[in-house]
Amino acid sequence: MTSDRPPSTPRSGHAVVLGAGVAGLLAARVLSESFDRVSVLDRDDLPGSADTALPADTALPVDTALPAGTALPAAGLGARRGVPQAGHLHALMDRGREILEDLHPGLVAQLVAAGAPTSEALVGGRWYLHGRRVGPVSTGLTSVLASRPLLERELRRRTAVLPGVRLLPRTAVIGLVGVGAGEAGGGVGTGAVTGVRIRSGAGDGASTVLAADLVVDASGRNSRSLDWLSAAGHPAPPTSRVTVDLGYASRVYQRRPEHLDGDLSVIISTTPGLRGGGAAAVEGDRWIVTLAGLLGEHPPTDHDGFCTFARRLPVPDIADLVRAATPLTDAVPYRFRESVRRHFEAVRSPPDGLVVIGDALCSFNPLYAQGMTVAAQQTLVLRDCLREGLGGLAGRFYRAVGGVLDVAWDMATSADLRYPAVVGRRTLRGRVTGSYAARAQRRAHRDPAVARTLLRVVHLAEPPTALLRPALAARVLAPGGAGGHARPAHHDQS
Ligand SMILES: Cc1cc2nc3c(=O)[nH]c(=O)nc-3n(C[C@H](O)[C@H](O)[C@H](O)COP(=O)(O)OP(=O)(O)OC[C@H]3O[C@@H](n4cnc5c(N)ncnc54)[C@H](O)[C@@H]3O)c2cc1C
């Protein structure tokens, strides 16, 4: 494990993390540099927590490999109740891969050992924008095609062996302690969060209090922190919402090497229509295939409806794949109504002792595959803030993390808000960003330099300003229409 913390600074105190998703596990990793005890609580069972006795470099058994034709329950990838999105395509952006590898050296090799394929982003994978393929061009970006459950399981196992860290599955957090005079968790009225109220096991037992010097809320989109804070009289942060009414349907298939002519992934962007999809080869010689539709154009989950939706996409790659491959599961749905960003940075004095992180702070339209990477970026900000001590930590964190969130939020929402029916606040800056990005996307079809930079920006490996560098801007703004690797639209006979 690497730690940039000066050796002279002793670790002390107890940090409690709500939620053992990607944000919670990564937060625990950086907290273990500052605290001598870190407790990660999750109300789920956390499969694989029992593996914690294994050394971090032990290769995991590929318990996910299946003989062809084996029927699996609907959540065939191993998604658990608290993270239902894990049954859907989960692409890890290159910047996220880089941070995860920095925090957990050897992680990628271990995912590969567990069967996750890797590829150069635009070479081993196909990316269609506006119905045309971008590339293939070299981008210097690596796609690690692990399923979300495999990634989480491996992170969990590595987190559990960190010094002072313990995972507490089947432990629900039901309140914050100390936030105010009210009973937002049996508080003592200090205004600072001093712990959490928990209930363990089946949920019918008495609740107990777990004291903490710092509580990190990584409990996801449905975090209750805001309710608990407002019940204790704390002002609610302003909230930005962009309503996209997105529907997903995902299904797992057996993979054979000839599928997609050996390519490992395909993404068919919704732009400029409402429907899109993706497929990625994941561990266990399987495909996770996700179909997606915005603004109520949701893909069906029955076999015929799923296949018909795939055939109606602008290019035939996914339809061909689902026709050729053997399904291993039923399709599972997911509905995502809106992207939500909570502006804690605008709260004059956020309660000390609590930091909200990950989806609980900002949850993005999953079509842009930013969530895990932005969660990873946030944990680096948290680490920097912790190095300056606990005093005023929450305020410092929210101010510092704003820049990280702005990049991803602006990219995603400026694209979404180009659809007139998407509800959200439209700004001149957003309009300009959205239309410049759309122009860069079109240009990427025939200009490899634009394609390369565009994808590096999408992977959060470079800032969006990379697309504004004079030499590149000249290429983006050059007159002429888009050409490129168009493939004929599939004729739907149904
Ligand atoms: C359909 C979909 C597809 C996505 N695809 C991608 C993608 O391709 N790439 C990408 O980077 N991101 C993707 N995301 C986003 C990504 O899943 C999240 O951004 C990322 O996992 C970070 O989430 P988190 O850890 O903050 O919360 P979560 O992953 O939601 O984890 C929250 C955890 O908190 C626990 N919990 C909740 N409440 C309590 C409580 N009261 N007490 C105890 N435990 C509690 C839950 O059990 C869960 O384990 C997608 C999201 C969705 C919805």
The ligand as an ORCA input file, in Angstrom:
! r2SCAN-3c Opt
* xyz 0 1
  C     -27.771      2.187    -13.915
  C     -26.447      2.781    -13.522
  C     -25.332      2.552    -14.298
  C     -24.115      3.130    -13.948
  N     -23.045      2.948    -14.775
  C     -21.856      3.486    -14.435
  C     -20.728      3.326    -15.265
  O     -20.791      2.740    -16.356
  N     -19.543      3.852    -14.842
  C     -19.429      4.540    -13.668
  O     -18.334      4.992    -13.332
  N     -20.492      4.740    -12.880
  C     -21.692      4.231    -13.227
  N     -22.768      4.432    -12.419
  C     -22.593      5.211    -11.174
  C     -21.935      4.380    -10.087
  O     -22.674      3.215     -9.819
  C     -21.784      5.219     -8.811
  O     -21.478      6.535     -9.122
  C     -20.665      4.699     -7.961
  O     -20.925      3.372     -7.645
  C     -20.471      5.475     -6.666
  O     -21.596      5.257     -5.871
  P     -21.524      5.285     -4.305
  O     -20.445      4.385     -3.811
  O     -21.525      6.690     -3.878
  O     -22.946      4.669     -3.924
  P     -23.511      3.175     -4.163
  O     -22.717      2.446     -5.156
  O     -24.945      3.361     -4.422
  O     -23.270      2.489     -2.748
  C     -23.989      2.897     -1.604
  C     -23.831      1.832     -0.513
  O     -24.411      2.320      0.679
  C     -25.172      1.288      1.302
  N     -26.189      1.953      2.113
  C     -27.148      2.803      1.671
  N     -27.859      3.275      2.711
  C     -27.323      2.727      3.827
  C     -27.623      2.825      5.214
  N     -28.616      3.618      5.673
  N     -26.887      2.112      6.090
  C     -25.887      1.307      5.676
  N     -25.550      1.181      4.354
  C     -26.266      1.882      3.466
  C     -25.710      0.473      0.140
  O     -26.029     -0.842      0.528
  C     -24.522      0.530     -0.829
  O     -23.621     -0.527     -0.584
  C     -24.011      3.911    -12.772
  C     -25.132      4.145    -11.986
  C     -26.343      3.602    -12.361
  C     -27.555      3.917    -11.520
*
